[in-house]
């Protein structure tokens, strides 16, 4: 059992004290927790991960990471665990001493869960836009509808809304799943 050296003074300190693997995010200084994802959600995450990993590995252009993995947008109020995170080789952000990514990844994919659809469609979309994530995909695992957004002049523009596929301007290729 670990003894506290001092009580946490911020919500970020509370967040960082949660047990490893806890499905939690800190957005605008508010902690959000969610239950484990359902089967269809995880199958869709695996499918998209494999496509992205195959592409990035073949081009030697970056890495793709699965949740749970902390993305710290700032040091005080915002740390999230996207379903899939893509970090291109030229990204200046870095992994800190504790193993958390600090900065903005290049591409984030969120697969919708029944319990928190608005969380991904609104709250996280606004957060990713604010912190300059270049491309954001939202995928419905039941219908396979993929909505894609690209950052242009600090605002997200919809790039597509299709079933089972998306063309990524960032990666300059199409993906089917």
Secondary structure, 3 states (H helix, E strand, C coil): CCCCCCCCCCHHHHHHHCCCCCCEEEECCEEEECCCCCHHHHHHHHHHHHHHHHHHHHHCCEEEEECCCCEECCCCCCEECCCEEEEECCCCCEECCCCCEECCCCEEEEECCCCCHHHHHHHHHHHHHHCCCCEEEEECCCCCEEEEEEEECCEEEEEEEEECEEEECCCCEEEEC
